[in-house]
Amino acid sequence: MAIGERIRFFRNLRGMTQKYLGQVIGFPEKTADIRMAQYESGSRTPKAELTENLASALGVSPLALSVPDIDSYLGLMHTLFTLEDRYGLRVETGENGVSLRVDPRKGKDAAELSEMLVAWAQQAEKYRSGEINREDYDKWRYNYPKYDEASGYVKVPSQQLSNAMVEAFKDRLKAD
């Protein structure tokens, strides 16, 4: 989720108007709402200092606004929080530890993510059971969705392949 979407999400969560938030962080009353609309729409990107001020006004970590860095534990946690907000990701504890789940009933985005995760789980299970080897599993993951047959994200054949097939079977095609 882009920073503008995160700003809008937290602003709405806090019940603030664009004008109010803009004024809180120091924009003049006349242009506060316009400036905030520009950041929320993505036509402008706030610099680090402004991001810090926005985060402070919204009562969140600056990492909660920025597209987080998953190479750090804190960045990863804020990525997971964003997935919770946008896709309905749920964290649960059970007898086998902590698990993450997506409730497809949360909305269209959650349903699509759930479908993709189910496809991934199926491939992971095939790998764990020995039905496919690590090379095939990695091929599936690193080329996703190219080899995915479980979800609606399978790519259609290229025009070049389609043309080659038509050429190869043209004697079997009937002219209308």
C-alpha positions in Angstrom: 0.0 0.0 0.0 1.4 3.4 -1.0 2.1 6.0 1.6 -0.8 8.2 0.5 -3.2 5.3 1.0 -1.8 4.7 4.5 -2.1 8.4 5.4 -5.8 8.3 4.3 -6.4 5.1 6.2 -5.1 6.4 9.5 -6.6 9.9 9.0 -10.1 8.3 8.5 -9.4 5.9 11.4 -8.8 8.9 13.6 -11.8 10.8 12.3 -9.8 13.7 10.9 -10.5 15.8 7.8 -7.7 16.5 5.3 -7.9 20.2 6.3 -7.6 19.4 10.1 -4.6 17.0 9.6 -2.9 19.5 7.3 -3.3 22.3 9.9 -2.0 20.0 12.7 1.2 19.4 10.8 1.7 23.1 10.0 0.2 23.8 6.6 -1.7 27.1 6.2 -5.4 26.9 6.7 -6.0 28.0 3.1 -4.1 25.1 1.5 -4.1 22.4 4.2 -6.8 20.3 2.6 -5.3 20.7 -0.9 -1.8 19.6 0.3 -3.2 16.6 2.1 -5.2 15.6 -0.9 -2.0 15.7 -3.0 -0.2 13.4 -0.6 -3.1 11.0 -0.3 -3.6 10.8 -4.1 0.1 10.1 -4.6 0.7 13.2 -6.8 3.2 14.3 -4.1 5.3 12.2 -1.8 6.1 13.5 1.7 9.8 13.8 2.6 11.1 12.0 5.7 10.5 15.0 8.1 6.9 15.5 6.9 6.3 11.7 7.2 7.5 11.9 10.8 5.2 14.9 11.5 2.2 13.1 9.9 3.0 9.9 11.9 3.1 11.9 15.1 -0.2 13.7 14.3 -1.8 10.4 13.5 -0.3 8.6 16.5 1.5 5.9 14.5 5.1 5.0 13.7 6.5 6.5 10.6 7.0 2.9 9.4 3.3 2.4 9.5 3.0 5.2 6.8 5.9 4.3 4.6 6.1 1.3 2.4 8.0 -0.7 5.0 11.4 -2.3 4.7 10.9 -6.0 5.1 14.6 -6.5 5.7 14.2 -5.3 9.3 12.0 -6.9 11.9 10.1 -3.6 12.6 9.6 -3.0 8.9 8.3 -6.6 8.5 5.9 -6.1 11.4 4.5 -3.0 9.8 4.2 -4.8 6.5 2.1 -7.4 8.3 0.0 -4.7 10.0 -0.7 -3.2 6.5 -1.7 -6.7 5.2 -4.1 -6.9 8.1 -5.6 -3.5 7.2 -5.9 -4.1 3.5 -6.4 -7.8 3.1 -7.8 -9.0 6.4 -4.7 -10.9 7.5 -5.3 -12.3 10.9 -2.7 -13.5 13.5 -3.7 -16.4 15.7 -2.0 -18.5 18.3 -2.6 -22.2 18.6 -1.0 -25.3 19.9 1.5 -25.3 17.0 2.6 -21.7 17.5 1.6 -18.5 15.7 -0.2 -18.6 12.3 -1.3 -16.0 9.8 -4.6 -16.4 8.1 -6.6 -14.4 5.5 -10.4 -14.3 5.7 -11.7 -14.3 2.1 -15.0 -12.8 3.4 -13.2 -9.5 4.3 -13.6 -8.2 0.7 -12.4 -8.6 -2.9 -8.8 -7.9 -2.0 -8.8 -10.5 0.8 -10.5 -13.0 -1.4 -7.9 -12.6 -4.2 -5.0 -12.8 -1.7 -6.6 -15.9 -0.1 -6.9 -17.5 -3.5 -3.2 -16.8 -4.2 -2.1 -18.1 -0.8 -4.2 -21.3 -1.3 -2.3 -21.9 -4.5 1.0 -21.3 -2.7 0.0 -23.7 0.1 -0.9 -26.4 -2.5 2.6 -26.0 -4.1 4.3 -26.0 -0.7 2.4 -29.2 0.3 3.4 -30.9 -3.0 7.0 -30.0 -2.2 6.8 -31.3 1.4 5.2 -34.5 0.3 7.8 -35.2 -2.4 5.4 -34.8 -5.3 7.6 -32.0 -6.7 11.2 -31.3 -6.1 12.8 -28.0 -4.8 13.7 -26.9 -8.3 10.0 -27.2 -9.4 8.8 -25.5 -6.2 11.2 -22.6 -6.7 10.3 -22.4 -10.4 6.7 -22.0 -9.4 7.4 -19.4 -6.7 9.9 -17.3 -8.6 7.8 -17.2 -11.8 4.5 -16.7 -10.1 1.8 -16.6 -11.5 3.2 -18.1 -14.7 2.9 -21.7 -13.6 0.0 -21.3 -11.3 -2.9 -23.6 -12.3 -4.9 -23.2 -9.1 -5.9 -19.5 -9.3 -7.3 -17.2 -11.9 -3.9 -15.7 -12.4 -2.6 -18.1 -15.0 -1.1 -16.3 -18.0 -2.6 -16.9 -21.4 -0.3 -18.3 -24.1 1.7 -15.7 -26.0 0.5 -14.6 -29.4 3.6 -16.2 -30.9 2.7 -19.6 -29.4 -1.0 -19.1 -30.4 0.1 -18.3 -34.0 2.4 -21.4 -34.1 -0.4 -23.7 -32.9 -2.8 -22.3 -35.5 -0.2 -22.8 -38.2 0.5 -26.4 -37.1 -3.1 -27.3 -37.0 -4.5 -25.2 -39.9 -5.2 -28.3 -42.0 -7.6 -29.5 -39.2 -9.4 -26.1 -38.9 -12.6 -25.8 -40.9 -13.3 -22.6 -42.8 -16.7 -21.1 -42.0 
